[in-house]
Amino acid sequence: MSSVRYRSGEGELIPIIVLIIINFVVYIGVNIAAFSGSSILPYLALSRSTVMQEPWTILTYIFTHMDFFHLLANMITLYFYGSFLNRITGPRTFLIIYFIGGLISGLFVLLLSSPFSFTIGASGAVFALGGALAVLLPMLKVYIIPIPVPMPLWVAILIGFLVLAFMPGVSWQGHLGGLLFGLLAGWYLRGRLRLVL
């Protein structure tokens, strides 16, 4: 068992900032292409109908957003979840949880979604971060807009998952895959980290 201190530092935010920049660059590229009359979205989005011909989409879909609000919501959540988890686990473990969470999320999409649906967004990877945090810091007090009172992190993540699951056009399958992986990752880490907050 190792002891990990929760501490702030500018360098610890670098992996999160890099991920956010990549997401914004891809968003700009997708929309420039769409504005010029050509769509690159089908070559980046994940779908069971195309993944065998375009296997890179199991990764590129994580960085792809078409709607600005979708991008902004994911990046804000990535920043807050990521800044906590990265300082607890270090950048290597943080990135492993993020990327494997995104890949597991994609597998859930491929297994449970319509074969002709297309999925984009970092939500599954972000839910993996949230799931890990819900196990490592379950009682951390957070706010959910527009609820004006603080609540335990695990409650906030559960509410967020359930609300999104019933929204049309949202990939609950991807969210579920990322969340389950994050919970397992948090459980694995909990037995190896002694958190000093």
ZANULUM-371832 format. One record per residue (C-alpha): x negated, y negated, z negated; residue in one letter. Coordinates in steps of 0.1 Angstrom, whole numbers, plus 5000, padded with zeros to 4 digits. Example, Ala and Ser with C-alpha at 12.3 -4.5 7.8 and 13.67 -1.06 7.14 Angstrom:
# residues 2
((4877 5045 4922) 'A')
((4863 5011 4929) 'S')
***
This chain:
# residues 197
((5000 5000 5000) 'M')
((4986 4966 5009) 'S')
((4994 4932 4995) 'S')
((5005 4905 5020) 'V')
((5008 4868 5011) 'R')
((5033 4847 5028) 'Y')
((5015 4815 5038) 'R')
((5018 4788 5064) 'S')
((4992 4781 5091) 'G')
((4993 4765 5125) 'E')
((4975 4795 5141) 'G')
((5002 4819 5129) 'E')
((5027 4802 5152) 'L')
((5007 4807 5184) 'I')
((5023 4841 5194) 'P')
((5058 4826 5189) 'I')
((5050 4794 5208) 'I')
((5035 4815 5237) 'V')
((5067 4836 5239) 'L')
((5089 4805 5239) 'I')
((5068 4789 5267) 'I')
((5070 4820 5288) 'I')
((5108 4821 5284) 'N')
((5111 4785 5294) 'F')
((5088 4789 5324) 'V')
((5109 4819 5337) 'V')
((5141 4799 5331) 'Y')
((5128 4770 5351) 'I')
((5116 4793 5379) 'G')
((5150 4811 5381) 'V')
((5169 4779 5383) 'N')
((5145 4763 5408) 'I')
((5150 4793 5430) 'A')
((5188 4792 5426) 'A')
((5188 4755 5434) 'F')
((5168 4761 5466) 'S')
((5193 4787 5477) 'G')
((5175 4820 5468) 'S')
((5181 4841 5437) 'S')
((5153 4859 5420) 'I')
((5176 4870 5391) 'L')
((5184 4904 5406) 'P')
((5146 4912 5406) 'Y')
((5143 4903 5369) 'L')
((5175 4915 5353) 'A')
((5179 4950 5339) 'L')
((5205 4974 5355) 'S')
((5209 5011 5356) 'R')
((5216 5008 5393) 'S')
((5183 4992 5402) 'T')
((5158 5001 5374) 'V')
((5143 5031 5393) 'M')
((5135 5009 5422) 'Q')
((5125 4980 5400) 'E')
((5110 4995 5368) 'P')
((5094 4962 5358) 'W')
((5128 4949 5349) 'T')
((5127 4969 5316) 'I')
((5103 4941 5306) 'L')
((5111 4911 5327) 'T')
((5148 4910 5315) 'Y')
((5135 4901 5280) 'I')
((5121 4868 5293) 'F')
((5150 4859 5317) 'T')
((5178 4835 5310) 'H')
((5201 4818 5334) 'M')
((5222 4796 5310) 'D')
((5204 4769 5290) 'F')
((5225 4775 5258) 'F')
((5217 4812 5259) 'H')
((5180 4804 5262) 'L')
((5181 4777 5235) 'L')
((5200 4799 5210) 'A')
((5175 4828 5215) 'N')
((5144 4806 5212) 'M')
((5156 4789 5181) 'I')
((5164 4822 5165) 'T')
((5130 4836 5177) 'L')
((5112 4807 5161) 'Y')
((5129 4811 5127) 'F')
((5128 4849 5125) 'Y')
((5095 4850 5142) 'G')
((5078 4825 5119) 'S')
((5088 4844 5088) 'F')
((5079 4879 5102) 'L')
((5047 4868 5118) 'N')
((5034 4854 5085) 'R')
((5043 4885 5066) 'I')
((5031 4912 5090) 'T')
((5005 4893 5111) 'G')
((5007 4887 5149) 'P')
((4999 4922 5160) 'R')
((5027 4939 5141) 'T')
((5051 4910 5149) 'F')
((5044 4914 5187) 'L')
((5048 4952 5185) 'I')
((5082 4948 5168) 'I')
((5092 4922 5193) 'Y')
((5083 4941 5225) 'F')
((5092 4976 5214) 'I')
((5125 4961 5201) 'G')
((5131 4946 5235) 'G')
((5123 4979 5252) 'L')
((5146 4999 5229) 'I')
((5173 4973 5235) 'S')
((5168 4979 5272) 'G')
((5172 5016 5268) 'L')
((5204 5012 5249) 'F')
((5216 4990 5278) 'V')
((5207 5016 5303) 'L')
((5224 5044 5284) 'L')
((5255 5026 5272) 'L')
((5264 4999 5297) 'S')
((5281 5001 5330) 'S')
((5257 5013 5357) 'P')
((5265 4982 5378) 'F')
((5261 4956 5350) 'S')
((5230 4933 5349) 'F')
((5215 4923 5315) 'T')
((5191 4894 5308) 'I')
((5179 4877 5276) 'G')
((5157 4880 5246) 'A')
((5185 4888 5222) 'S')
((5176 4924 5217) 'G')
((5140 4916 5209) 'A')
((5151 4888 5186) 'V')
((5176 4912 5168) 'F')
((5146 4935 5162) 'A')
((5129 4907 5143) 'L')
((5161 4900 5124) 'G')
((5165 4937 5115) 'G')
((5130 4940 5102) 'A')
((5134 4908 5081) 'L')
((5168 4920 5068) 'A')
((5149 4950 5052) 'V')
((5118 4931 5041) 'L')
((5135 4900 5028) 'L')
((5172 4909 5025) 'P')
((5180 4882 4998) 'M')
((5163 4853 5016) 'L')
((5189 4825 5016) 'K')
((5198 4812 5051) 'V')
((5225 4791 5067) 'Y')
((5247 4799 5097) 'I')
((5262 4770 5115) 'I')
((5290 4759 5108) 'P')
((5292 4777 5074) 'I')
((5280 4751 5049) 'P')
((5268 4775 5022) 'V')
((5237 4797 5020) 'P')
((5240 4834 5023) 'M')
((5216 4864 5021) 'P')
((5197 4870 5053) 'L')
((5211 4906 5057) 'W')
((5246 4892 5056) 'V')
((5238 4865 5081) 'A')
((5223 4890 5105) 'I')
((5253 4913 5101) 'L')
((5278 4885 5108) 'I')
((5258 4874 5138) 'G')
((5258 4909 5152) 'F')
((5295 4914 5147) 'L')
((5305 4880 5161) 'V')
((5284 4885 5192) 'L')
((5296 4921 5197) 'A')
((5332 4908 5203) 'F')
((5322 4880 5227) 'M')
((5329 4887 5264) 'P')
((5299 4890 5286) 'G')
((5275 4897 5257) 'V')
((5255 4929 5257) 'S')
((5263 4944 5223) 'W')
((5245 4975 5235) 'Q')
((5212 4956 5237) 'G')
((5218 4939 5204) 'H')
((5225 4972 5187) 'L')
((5193 4988 5201) 'G')
((5171 4960 5190) 'G')
((5187 4957 5155) 'L')
((5184 4995 5148) 'L')
((5148 4995 5158) 'F')
((5141 4964 5137) 'G')
((5158 4981 5107) 'L')
((5136 5011 5111) 'L')
((5105 4990 5115) 'A')
((5113 4971 5084) 'G')
((5119 5003 5065) 'W')
((5085 5016 5077) 'Y')
((5067 4984 5067) 'L')
((5085 4980 5034) 'R')
((5067 5010 5020) 'G')
((5033 4997 5031) 'R')
((5036 4960 5023) 'L')
((5038 4944 4988) 'R')
((5052 4910 4996) 'L')
((5039 4881 4976) 'V')
((5062 4851 4985) 'L')
***
